[in-house]
Amino acid sequence: MAGAGLPVAVTPRGAGWAQARAAAARYRHVVCHGRLADWAAADGPSPRELLGADWPRYRSAREPDVRARLMGSRLLLRGVVAAVAGTEPERVRLGRDGNGRPVVLAPPGLDAGLSHTAGVLVAGAAAGRRIGVDVEAASRCLLAPGLAGRFCHPRELAGLRQLPPGERNLALVRRWTLKEAYTKALGVGLAHDFTRLCPRPEQDGDGWTLGSGAPGWRLRCDEVDGGFLVARALGPWTPASPPYAGPPHSSQ
């Protein structure tokens, strides 16, 4: 995938952030991942200050896991947005749209995405284009009878039958994750008919495209953190997107 880097592992105490800022400067977007246990325990602003519109949800949540995930994911996302914008995390303001999708309220001109599973958090941010991310365990079982037919394009099903049995589940998880990232970027999620999407590997790269039905979109899927697949979907550049020389140096 042209203009993309590997997902960057980051911690609240600073590990990985120099690499994340370098990736943001080079590619104008970055995708980062971390452990929920680390981010949920990190020092930061008060929940009300950090969560904004999500504060009522946090306050009413009875499950500690829900509260931890809300705090940890927003802290991570705030840092990722700051890395792309070249600013301090304290200057980032986040919200949600009517579909629950993250929105960057400040600084302007940026888009963001969030995903989580099994104690792993993933956040992405991009300047001048849409971004969606998804994370799934590579071992997630999607080979249940009839399940693949509910989210695979007919061409995907045909290709799946040609694979050795031991490779089919991972292929399914990869395609599911790519489609989730794309539909999250659109803001529609599972409301989209996944059987109409057929990601195809690029001929001269390690990314994926969706063909003429989604011109300008580029997708990528990488394995991270000992058995998780992280997918990203990047939309076409917006017409008003200005030339970009990369963010200035910023402490993290």
VMD Tcl script that draws the C-alpha trace (Angstrom):
set ca {
  {0.00 0.00 0.00}
  {1.66 3.17 -1.17}
  {2.06 5.77 1.53}
  {1.52 3.62 4.59}
  {3.59 2.29 7.46}
  {3.26 -0.58 9.87}
  {1.08 -0.06 12.95}
  {3.15 1.39 15.79}
  {3.08 -0.05 19.32}
  {2.88 2.79 21.88}
  {2.63 3.08 25.65}
  {1.46 5.91 27.91}
  {5.00 6.37 29.23}
  {6.47 7.35 25.87}
  {7.57 4.18 24.12}
  {6.89 4.24 20.40}
  {5.83 7.86 20.08}
  {8.93 9.04 18.24}
  {8.26 6.34 15.66}
  {4.59 7.33 15.49}
  {5.45 10.98 14.86}
  {7.94 10.01 12.18}
  {5.31 7.85 10.46}
  {2.80 10.70 10.65}
  {5.31 13.10 9.09}
  {6.07 10.70 6.27}
  {2.63 9.31 5.47}
  {0.30 12.02 6.80}
  {-1.47 9.43 8.91}
  {-0.55 6.88 11.55}
  {-2.11 3.80 13.15}
  {-1.06 2.87 16.69}
  {-1.90 0.01 19.01}
  {-1.47 -0.67 22.71}
  {-2.66 -2.78 25.60}
  {-5.89 -1.75 27.29}
  {-4.41 -2.56 30.71}
  {-1.63 0.00 30.13}
  {-3.83 2.76 28.79}
  {-6.66 2.31 31.27}
  {-4.18 2.73 34.13}
  {-2.42 5.75 32.63}
  {-2.40 9.15 34.30}
  {-4.42 11.77 32.49}
  {-7.18 14.33 32.80}
  {-10.37 13.68 34.67}
  {-12.89 11.41 32.91}
  {-15.29 14.30 32.43}
  {-12.62 16.48 30.84}
  {-11.30 13.71 28.58}
  {-14.54 12.07 27.48}
  {-16.69 15.07 26.65}
  {-19.88 13.72 25.04}
  {-19.03 10.23 26.32}
  {-19.04 11.39 29.93}
  {-22.72 10.42 30.55}
  {-21.99 6.95 29.15}
  {-18.97 6.60 31.43}
  {-20.92 7.81 34.47}
  {-23.79 5.38 33.89}
  {-21.59 2.36 33.08}
  {-21.65 -0.23 35.84}
  {-19.03 -2.52 34.34}
  {-15.45 -1.51 35.21}
  {-14.30 -2.89 31.84}
  {-16.52 -0.42 29.98}
  {-15.15 2.51 31.96}
  {-11.57 1.35 31.49}
  {-12.07 0.94 27.75}
  {-13.61 4.39 27.38}
  {-10.76 6.09 29.22}
  {-7.95 4.06 27.70}
  {-9.14 4.33 24.12}
  {-9.68 8.10 24.33}
  {-6.24 8.65 25.86}
  {-4.64 6.61 23.08}
  {-6.65 8.34 20.35}
  {-5.82 11.77 21.73}
  {-2.12 10.94 21.52}
  {-2.43 9.59 17.98}
  {-4.27 12.68 16.77}
  {-1.64 14.86 18.43}
  {1.12 12.94 16.63}
  {-0.46 13.65 13.24}
  {-1.31 17.27 14.05}
  {2.10 18.05 15.54}
  {0.61 19.36 18.75}
  {0.28 18.38 22.39}
  {-2.38 15.83 23.42}
  {-3.90 18.43 25.76}
  {-4.83 20.53 22.72}
  {-6.86 17.74 21.10}
  {-10.63 17.69 21.54}
  {-12.65 14.63 20.56}
  {-16.34 13.98 20.02}
  {-18.67 11.57 18.25}
  {-21.03 11.90 15.31}
  {-24.61 10.66 15.22}
  {-23.45 7.14 14.38}
  {-21.01 6.96 17.27}
  {-17.95 7.49 15.08}
  {-15.03 9.45 16.62}
  {-14.77 13.05 15.48}
  {-11.76 15.34 15.90}
  {-13.18 18.68 17.04}
  {-9.74 20.28 17.33}
  {-7.32 20.68 15.62}
  {-9.29 20.98 12.35}
  {-8.76 18.94 9.21}
  {-8.18 15.55 10.82}
  {-10.12 12.30 10.88}
  {-9.85 9.44 13.38}
  {-10.83 5.84 14.01}
  {-10.92 3.48 16.99}
  {-11.20 -0.27 17.53}
  {-10.62 -2.76 20.33}
  {-10.72 -6.48 21.04}
  {-9.43 -8.84 23.72}
  {-7.48 -6.20 25.63}
  {-5.93 -4.57 22.54}
  {-6.68 -0.98 21.51}
  {-6.09 0.46 18.05}
  {-6.37 4.12 17.05}
  {-5.72 5.85 13.76}
  {-5.67 9.47 12.64}
  {-5.23 11.06 9.23}
  {-4.97 14.57 7.82}
  {-6.93 15.43 4.72}
  {-8.69 12.09 4.26}
  {-10.99 9.60 5.96}
  {-9.57 6.78 8.04}
  {-11.10 3.66 9.58}
  {-9.40 0.97 11.66}
  {-10.31 -2.47 12.94}
  {-8.56 -5.10 15.07}
  {-9.42 -8.77 15.42}
  {-7.70 -11.81 16.89}
  {-6.16 -13.75 14.00}
  {-7.51 -16.94 15.58}
  {-11.12 -15.74 15.66}
  {-13.21 -18.57 14.22}
  {-15.19 -17.52 11.13}
  {-15.52 -20.98 9.60}
  {-18.87 -21.79 11.18}
  {-21.27 -23.29 8.61}
  {-22.93 -20.58 6.54}
  {-21.10 -17.69 8.21}
  {-18.72 -16.86 5.35}
  {-21.63 -16.59 2.94}
  {-23.11 -13.83 5.08}
  {-20.20 -11.43 4.62}
  {-18.16 -12.69 1.63}
  {-18.51 -11.66 -1.99}
  {-19.09 -14.61 -4.37}
  {-15.56 -14.18 -5.75}
  {-14.18 -14.39 -2.24}
  {-16.06 -17.61 -1.58}
  {-14.69 -19.10 -4.78}
  {-11.16 -18.12 -3.83}
  {-11.64 -19.49 -0.32}
  {-12.46 -22.94 -1.68}
  {-9.14 -22.96 -3.52}
  {-7.11 -22.41 -0.35}
  {-5.75 -25.23 1.81}
  {-8.16 -25.83 4.72}
  {-5.60 -24.63 7.25}
  {-5.38 -21.20 5.61}
  {-9.06 -20.46 5.20}
  {-9.90 -19.05 8.61}
  {-7.04 -16.55 8.61}
  {-8.06 -15.44 5.11}
  {-11.60 -14.88 6.34}
  {-10.49 -12.88 9.37}
  {-8.27 -10.71 7.19}
  {-11.10 -9.93 4.79}
  {-13.56 -9.29 7.61}
  {-11.13 -6.88 9.24}
  {-10.51 -5.00 5.99}
  {-14.23 -4.59 5.40}
  {-14.83 -3.45 8.97}
  {-12.14 -0.79 8.64}
  {-13.67 0.50 5.40}
  {-17.25 0.62 6.64}
  {-16.13 2.27 9.90}
  {-14.38 4.92 7.84}
  {-17.66 5.51 6.02}
  {-19.49 5.73 9.35}
  {-21.94 2.91 8.56}
  {-20.24 -0.13 10.11}
  {-22.18 -3.37 9.98}
  {-25.14 -1.64 8.32}
  {-23.22 -2.03 5.03}
  {-23.77 -5.16 2.96}
  {-20.38 -6.86 3.28}
  {-21.19 -9.32 0.50}
  {-20.94 -6.44 -1.99}
  {-17.36 -5.68 -0.99}
  {-14.48 -7.64 -2.51}
  {-11.05 -6.35 -1.45}
  {-8.33 -7.26 -3.92}
  {-4.57 -7.25 -3.29}
  {-2.64 -4.53 -5.07}
  {-0.47 -5.77 -7.87}
  {2.59 -3.77 -6.86}
  {2.33 -3.43 -3.09}
  {1.20 -4.95 0.18}
  {-2.15 -3.15 0.26}
  {-5.66 -3.80 -1.00}
  {-8.18 -1.93 -3.14}
  {-11.94 -2.12 -3.55}
  {-11.96 -1.50 -7.29}
  {-14.13 0.94 -9.19}
  {-16.83 0.89 -6.52}
  {-14.58 2.82 -4.12}
  {-12.11 4.87 -6.18}
  {-9.22 6.33 -4.26}
  {-9.61 4.06 -1.25}
  {-6.58 2.09 -0.05}
  {-6.62 -0.66 2.54}
  {-3.98 -2.54 4.48}
  {-3.92 -5.37 7.04}
  {-0.96 -6.25 9.31}
  {-0.36 -8.75 12.09}
  {0.73 -7.21 15.41}
  {1.21 -8.00 19.07}
  {1.43 -11.78 18.81}
  {-1.68 -12.75 16.90}
  {-3.88 -9.76 16.12}
  {-4.76 -8.36 12.71}
  {-4.97 -4.57 12.37}
  {-6.65 -3.19 9.26}
  {-6.86 0.38 8.07}
  {-8.88 2.00 5.30}
  {-7.79 5.36 3.89}
  {-10.11 7.39 1.73}
  {-9.19 9.64 -1.20}
  {-7.56 12.97 -0.50}
  {-10.01 15.80 0.03}
  {-9.88 18.61 -2.55}
  {-9.13 21.19 0.13}
  {-6.26 19.19 1.55}
  {-3.22 21.53 1.69}
  {0.39 20.53 0.96}
  {1.86 18.84 3.99}
  {5.47 18.95 5.17}
  {4.91 16.86 8.29}
  {4.22 17.88 11.88}
  {6.77 19.81 13.92}
  {8.57 18.08 16.75}
  {6.35 17.56 19.76}
  {7.02 15.93 23.12}
  {4.90 12.95 24.18}
}
mol new
graphics top color blue
foreach p $ca { graphics top sphere $p radius 0.5 }
foreach p [lrange $ca 0 end-1] q [lrange $ca 1 end] { graphics top cylinder $p $q radius 0.2 }
display resetview
